[in-house]
Amino acid sequence: MNSTAILGQSLTLANGVVIKNRIAKSAMSEALGTTDNRVTTQLPTLYDAWARGGAGLVITGNVMIDRRALGEPNNVALEDERDLPLLQEWARRGTANGTQLWMQLNHPGKQSPKLVSRRQPVAPSAIPLAPKFKPYFNDPRELTGADIQDIIQRFATAARIAQKAGFTGVQIHGAHGYLVSQFLSPLHNQRKDEWGGSIEHRARFVLNVLSAIRHETGPGFPVGIKMNSADFQRGGFTEEESMQVAEMLAEAGIDLIEISGGTYETPIMTGKDVKESTQAREAYFLEYAEKIRARVKTPLMVTGGFRTAAGMAEAIRSGATDLIGMARPLAVFPALPNDLLQGRLERCDIKPRNTGIKLVDDMAMMELAWYAQQMERIAHGKAPRPDRHPLVGFLQYVYTSALRGFRTQRLRAG
Ligand SMILES: Cc1cc2nc3c(=O)[nH]c(=O)nc-3n(C[C@H](O)[C@H](O)[C@H](O)COP(=O)(O)O)c2cc1C
């Protein structure tokens, strides 16, 4: 079978849900909510472009389950049905063309910057991020047992509303150092109660989130997870532990496991500092996927670094992954899946987005800002601007983040 035929095959999940091809758009935070974290009309426009672009599965940027705990200014927060009509519009446009549209649900835990909240963030244990983050993040407090139960229920409530609005599934954000990932890490979770200690205890939080979502949404509604292959931190969540968690989630009936890696402290998810040999294999987490494949039957999605039809098809042919996850290329070329599936394009290289200022380039956030600006253009019905200089994007980012952060804080203070 040639590459296009392999990528064009459908995938049927255990619950019978069919994903029409093997290309998935991975989550990218759009930051297109209002200052008070409501849904805007720009989101349906953006997701219309991705649905028409041909991906079988589109996963939204992270939607926060608690408006007191944000990852960035202008996140969407989902706690109740006040935005149902706009959510319905988002779901309607995003599921056009037979597209599966899953909402990614997240709680940032301690990775909630001062920019969006003066409030003390929460975490499994009161362990701050590395010292270099001190200027940007307040030190967290330890969650109580009641807080933990409240957060679990919030994941379930958000999933229920997403389902009611017409989203066809949800994904738990269990990667990149946010709350679920903090619970899994022995470095960030040093609790002595039933939520910490052994890997079984550290995994209790995510397993409870999964079962609470299932309870609210029923068995036919897909629930996936994005999880780290490892945190790449000394004393952190290891590859072996990650596989054990994958086995527990598989046992509990998770529908799809997306594999990524890294945290704010070690931002390896976008390929920063990965070995050249790994870059050459395109996907950063493929070796891990090969190992996990031998241990779980759950469909897998690997995200990070895929850029050629041949590389994608080979990853599927080898059996290491079932879906190919892509993020950055789709912020610039939303119709890339159609081009790949119809054989019009063989590769899509995206340049590193460096400003040339070392201090700025070392902060992975700047690259994210460049892509967020491309999404914002699409969301306003404009064409992306792949030629846009990162420095221009950076300056604009500094200005808008300061303004948005200020507005968010003023709102919270009021
Ligand atoms: C602008 C931007 C925003 C992102 N937001 C999220 C997010 O909300 N949730 C998430 O799980 N990953 C997020 N990611 C990570 C991507 O999903 C993906 O794992 C990463 O970009 C590597 O894939 P790629 O090489 O295809 O871009 C984001 C990446 C970018 C560039």
The ligand as a MOL file (V3000), in Angstrom:
LIG
                    3D

  0  0  0     0  0            999 V3000
M  V30 BEGIN CTAB
M  V30 COUNTS 31 33 0 0 0
M  V30 BEGIN ATOM
M  V30 1 C 0.6960 27.2430 19.6910 0
M  V30 2 C 0.7100 25.8930 20.3450 0
M  V30 3 C -0.2020 25.6140 21.3490 0
M  V30 4 C -0.2410 24.3440 21.9570 0
M  V30 5 N -1.2160 24.0720 22.8620 0
M  V30 6 C -1.3710 22.8140 23.3190 0
M  V30 7 C -2.4930 22.4740 24.1170 0
M  V30 8 O -3.3650 23.2930 24.4160 0
M  V30 9 N -2.5770 21.1940 24.5570 0
M  V30 10 C -1.6370 20.2480 24.2220 0
M  V30 11 O -1.7840 19.0990 24.6190 0
M  V30 12 N -0.5820 20.5340 23.4510 0
M  V30 13 C -0.4360 21.7890 22.9760 0
M  V30 14 N 0.6080 22.0640 22.1230 0
M  V30 15 C 1.5610 20.9880 21.7480 0
M  V30 16 C 1.1340 20.3090 20.4390 0
M  V30 17 O -0.1050 19.6450 20.5780 0
M  V30 18 C 2.1620 19.2700 19.9820 0
M  V30 19 O 2.2850 18.2820 20.9830 0
M  V30 20 C 3.5320 19.8690 19.6520 0
M  V30 21 O 3.4030 21.1090 18.9760 0
M  V30 22 C 4.3800 18.9160 18.8120 0
M  V30 23 O 3.7210 18.5840 17.6080 0
M  V30 24 P 4.1420 19.2440 16.1710 0
M  V30 25 O 5.6100 18.9600 15.9750 0
M  V30 26 O 3.3000 18.5690 15.1500 0
M  V30 27 O 3.8700 20.7070 16.2650 0
M  V30 28 C 0.6940 23.3440 21.5470 0
M  V30 29 C 1.6370 23.6420 20.5540 0
M  V30 30 C 1.6450 24.8870 19.9450 0
M  V30 31 C 2.6400 25.1530 18.8460 0
M  V30 END ATOM
M  V30 BEGIN BOND
M  V30 1 1 1 2
M  V30 2 1 2 3
M  V30 3 2 2 30
M  V30 4 2 3 4
M  V30 5 1 4 5
M  V30 6 1 4 28
M  V30 7 2 5 6
M  V30 8 1 6 7
M  V30 9 1 6 13
M  V30 10 2 7 8
M  V30 11 1 7 9
M  V30 12 1 9 10
M  V30 13 2 10 11
M  V30 14 1 10 12
M  V30 15 2 12 13
M  V30 16 1 13 14
M  V30 17 1 14 15
M  V30 18 1 14 28
M  V30 19 1 15 16
M  V30 20 1 16 17
M  V30 21 1 16 18
M  V30 22 1 18 19
M  V30 23 1 18 20
M  V30 24 1 20 21
M  V30 25 1 20 22
M  V30 26 1 22 23
M  V30 27 1 23 24
M  V30 28 2 24 25
M  V30 29 1 24 26
M  V30 30 1 24 27
M  V30 31 2 28 29
M  V30 32 1 29 30
M  V30 33 1 30 31
M  V30 END BOND
M  V30 END CTAB
M  END
